Amino acid sequence: MPMSTDTAIILAGGLGTRLRSEVPDLPKPMAPVSGRPFLEHQVDFWIGQGVRHFILSVGYRHEAISGHFGEGYRSARITYAVEETPLGTGGGLLLAASQLADARSCLVLNGDTFFDISLPAFERFHEQRQAAWSFALFRAQEPGRYMGMEVAADGRIRSLQSGTGTPGRLANGGVYLIDPRVLHNLEFTPGARCSLEDDLLPRLTAGGTVFGMEFAGNFIDIGVPEDYRRCAQLLPA
């Protein structure tokens, strides 16, 4: 039976310090783009691909997010995992994942990036390789800005390092398809402070069931003012 992923965790708890000059009083995912929050554009895209439940991992100024989306948006249910103290990207993921019941797959998304990928194609790739964790990858042109990685011909991730990579190299696009059970085998538990990039992903990669699939769709990261200002040109209408 084909995989059907209908739940997504969005990591939306960061402080967004690099974007303060443009958006001084909002959490970064709520930065306005074409008159609507960036996060709304992102949720719209994934609803269009069949996601029906979003777990928003929130922290800084989380009331701005929950006040906007409430318990539902369009056809989707919205729930929240609120960090009372900053837990980092890994800690925010673990807290949100504690709301999952017995889902065999779940999307994990960065709340400050948008990547135009095909979820059905990603699901087929993930299932064919019996992956525990799959990355959506893009070709980064800015050396050192994104997580670079070494990828085998079959898509297996051999190694990854934050802040590395040469122009044109495959890099982490901030969209993941995961088997939530893999999180139970880590030394970190919900409520722990940890980094997704520096703590969780290296441990998962060492296990050998982490893969990456390249996509050619538009990628945008609103974490820096220059990209935020041009993101309206790249988001779906």
Buried (B, 14 or more C-beta within 10 A) or exposed (E): EEBEBBBBBBBBBBEBEBBEEBBEEBBBBBBBBEEEBBBBBBBBBBBEBEBBBBBBBBBBBBEBBBEBBEEEBEEBEBBBBBBEEEBBBBBBBBBBBBBBEEBEBBBBBBBBBBBBBBBBEBBBBBBEBEBBBBBBBBBBEEBEBBBBBBBEEEBBBEEBEBEBBEEEBBBBBBBBBBBBEBBEEBEBEBEBBBBBBBBBBBBBBEEEBBBBBBBEEBBBBBBBBEBBEEBBEBBEE
